[in-house]
Amino acid sequence: MIPSFVYRHYGADGGLLYVGMTAYPKKRQAQHKHSPWASQVARVETTEHATQDDAAFVEAWTIFKSRPKFNRSVSLWRIAKRL
């Protein structure tokens, strides 16, 4: 089983800009370099999760609770199916 990762992009002021998940963090971070908000990223934190379902829940919950500036939406289904 391939682990999944949740990553968080923070701005210089410490504010959460974006949250995402992937199985391949280095590849995904390279893709984000083309995002309009990439120049605002001062720090990236990545956490590893045993399964994609676990990572999806953490991603959705973090977006729901923290409302990162550049995430457009959150799948509440990802949260609800874990409760």
C-alpha positions as CSV (number, residue, x, y, z in Angstrom):
1,M,0.0,0.0,0.0
2,I,1.3,3.4,-0.9
3,P,1.1,6.0,1.9
4,S,-0.6,9.3,1.3
5,F,0.5,12.7,2.4
6,V,-1.3,15.9,3.5
7,Y,0.6,19.1,2.9
8,R,0.0,22.6,4.1
9,H,1.3,25.8,2.5
10,Y,1.8,28.7,4.9
11,G,2.5,32.4,4.1
12,A,5.2,34.6,5.7
13,D,2.7,35.7,8.3
14,G,2.0,32.1,9.3
15,G,-1.4,32.0,7.7
16,L,-2.6,28.8,6.1
17,L,-2.8,29.3,2.3
18,Y,-3.5,25.9,0.9
19,V,-4.1,22.3,2.0
20,G,-3.8,19.3,-0.3
21,M,-3.1,15.6,-0.4
22,T,-1.1,13.3,-2.6
23,A,0.8,10.1,-2.8
24,Y,3.8,11.8,-4.4
25,P,4.6,15.0,-2.4
26,K,7.7,16.1,-4.4
27,K,5.9,15.8,-7.7
28,R,2.8,17.7,-6.4
29,Q,4.9,20.5,-4.9
30,A,6.6,21.0,-8.3
31,Q,3.1,21.3,-9.9
32,H,2.1,24.0,-7.3
33,K,5.1,26.2,-8.4
34,H,2.8,27.2,-11.3
35,S,-0.1,28.3,-9.0
36,P,-0.9,32.0,-8.9
37,W,-0.3,32.0,-5.1
38,A,3.0,30.1,-5.2
39,S,5.1,33.2,-4.6
40,Q,3.3,33.7,-1.3
41,V,4.4,30.4,0.2
42,A,7.0,30.7,2.9
43,R,6.8,27.2,4.4
44,V,5.4,23.8,3.6
45,E,4.6,21.1,6.1
46,T,3.9,17.5,5.1
47,T,2.4,14.7,7.2
48,E,2.3,11.0,6.2
49,H,-0.8,8.9,6.6
50,A,-1.1,5.1,6.3
51,T,-4.0,5.2,3.8
52,Q,-5.5,7.5,1.3
53,D,-8.8,7.5,3.3
54,D,-6.9,8.8,6.4
55,A,-5.2,11.5,4.4
56,A,-8.5,12.5,2.7
57,F,-10.2,12.9,6.0
58,V,-7.3,15.0,7.5
59,E,-7.2,17.1,4.4
60,A,-11.0,17.7,4.4
61,W,-11.1,18.3,8.1
62,T,-8.2,20.8,8.0
63,I,-9.9,22.7,5.1
64,F,-13.2,22.7,6.9
65,K,-11.8,24.0,10.2
66,S,-9.1,26.3,8.9
67,R,-10.5,27.8,5.7
68,P,-7.2,28.2,3.9
69,K,-7.1,31.3,1.7
70,F,-6.7,29.4,-1.6
71,N,-8.8,26.2,-1.2
72,R,-12.0,26.6,-3.0
73,S,-14.1,23.9,-1.3
74,V,-14.1,20.9,0.9
75,S,-15.8,17.6,0.4
76,L,-18.0,17.2,3.5
77,W,-18.6,13.6,2.4
78,R,-14.9,12.9,3.2
79,I,-15.6,14.0,6.8
80,A,-19.1,12.5,7.2
81,K,-18.2,9.0,6.0
82,R,-15.5,8.8,8.7
83,L,-17.9,9.8,11.6
